[in-house]
Amino acid sequence: MDLKQWQCKNDHILGMIFLDENSIPRLMLYRRAVDLTAEEPEEVEILGPLWGSMPVKCDVCGDVVPWQISMEALAHMIRELHPHEKKLLQAHLAKGRVKKRTWQKNLAKRRAR
């Protein structure tokens, strides 16, 4: 597994970027930033993998680094959706917000045909 450090502007390590089994870049976020210049760097505790986008604040210097979901990760998330969730997403993207009740009525109409 190829790992790359993910750092703030002051080189404190906020996590590690790795490619998962689908070659999608993922961030394993640390609970606390690691300052390698400290006499005794903190022990690393991993929060877990981060899906989506989120600003991450370095607890050593206060720098905020945005983590952005990659296109590959977004495409993978959409591919993993249940078929009816994909239809809801399509409708949402095409028309704006679709209420669940409307979707259920439309499904009932399609089934009645």
C-alpha positions as CSV (number, residue, x, y, z in Angstrom):
1,M,0.0,0.0,0.0
2,D,1.4,3.4,-1.1
3,L,1.0,6.0,1.7
4,K,1.5,9.7,1.4
5,Q,1.4,12.2,4.4
6,W,-1.3,14.8,4.4
7,Q,-0.1,17.9,6.0
8,C,-1.0,21.5,7.0
9,K,1.0,24.5,5.7
10,N,3.3,24.1,8.7
11,D,4.2,20.5,7.9
12,H,2.2,19.0,10.8
13,I,0.8,15.6,9.7
14,L,-3.0,15.4,9.8
15,G,-3.4,12.0,8.2
16,M,-2.3,9.6,5.5
17,I,-3.6,9.3,2.0
18,F,-3.7,5.9,0.5
19,L,-5.4,4.2,-2.5
20,D,-8.1,1.7,-1.5
21,E,-8.9,-1.6,-3.3
22,N,-10.6,0.3,-6.1
23,S,-7.6,2.7,-6.6
24,I,-9.6,5.6,-5.0
25,P,-7.6,8.1,-2.9
26,R,-8.8,7.9,0.7
27,L,-7.7,9.9,3.8
28,M,-7.0,8.2,7.1
29,L,-7.5,11.1,9.4
30,Y,-5.5,11.3,12.7
31,R,-7.3,12.3,15.9
32,R,-4.5,14.8,16.6
33,A,-1.9,16.3,14.3
34,V,1.6,15.0,14.6
35,D,4.5,17.5,14.9
36,L,7.7,15.6,13.9
37,T,9.8,18.6,15.1
38,A,8.6,18.2,18.7
39,E,11.0,16.5,21.1
40,E,8.4,13.8,21.8
41,P,5.9,13.6,18.9
42,E,2.4,12.4,20.0
43,E,1.4,8.8,19.5
44,V,-0.7,8.4,16.4
45,E,-4.4,7.6,16.9
46,I,-6.5,7.2,13.7
47,L,-10.0,8.5,13.6
48,G,-10.7,6.5,10.5
49,P,-11.2,7.0,6.7
50,L,-12.9,10.2,5.6
51,W,-15.5,10.1,2.8
52,G,-16.7,13.3,1.3
53,S,-15.3,16.8,1.8
54,M,-14.5,18.4,5.1
55,P,-12.3,21.2,6.4
56,V,-9.7,19.8,8.8
57,K,-8.1,22.0,11.5
58,C,-4.6,21.3,12.6
59,D,-4.7,21.3,16.4
60,V,-1.0,22.3,16.6
61,C,-1.0,25.5,14.6
62,G,-4.7,26.1,13.8
63,D,-4.3,25.9,10.0
64,V,-7.4,24.7,8.2
65,V,-6.9,22.4,5.3
66,P,-9.9,21.4,3.1
67,W,-10.1,17.7,2.1
68,Q,-12.0,17.4,-1.1
69,I,-13.6,14.2,-2.3
70,S,-12.0,13.0,-5.6
71,M,-14.1,12.4,-8.7
72,E,-13.2,8.7,-8.5
73,A,-14.5,8.5,-5.0
74,L,-17.7,10.3,-5.9
75,A,-18.3,8.1,-8.9
76,H,-17.6,5.0,-6.7
77,M,-20.2,6.2,-4.1
78,I,-22.8,6.7,-6.8
79,R,-22.1,3.3,-8.3
80,E,-22.6,1.7,-4.9
81,L,-26.1,3.3,-4.5
82,H,-29.2,1.1,-4.6
83,P,-31.0,1.4,-8.0
84,H,-33.9,3.4,-6.5
85,E,-31.5,5.7,-4.8
86,K,-29.8,6.4,-8.1
87,K,-33.2,7.3,-9.6
88,L,-33.8,9.7,-6.7
89,L,-30.4,11.2,-7.3
90,Q,-31.1,11.6,-11.0
91,A,-34.4,13.3,-10.3
92,H,-32.8,15.6,-7.6
93,L,-30.0,16.7,-10.0
94,A,-32.4,17.2,-12.9
95,K,-35.3,19.0,-11.1
96,G,-34.1,20.0,-7.7
97,R,-35.4,18.5,-4.5
98,V,-37.7,15.5,-4.8
99,K,-39.8,14.7,-1.8
100,K,-39.9,11.0,-0.8
101,R,-43.7,11.0,-0.9
102,T,-43.8,12.1,-4.5
103,W,-41.2,9.4,-5.4
104,Q,-43.4,6.8,-3.7
105,K,-46.5,7.9,-5.6
106,N,-44.6,7.8,-8.9
107,L,-43.3,4.3,-8.1
108,A,-46.8,3.1,-7.3
109,K,-48.1,4.5,-10.6
110,R,-45.3,2.7,-12.5
111,R,-46.1,-0.5,-10.8
112,A,-49.8,-0.2,-11.5
113,R,-49.1,0.0,-15.3
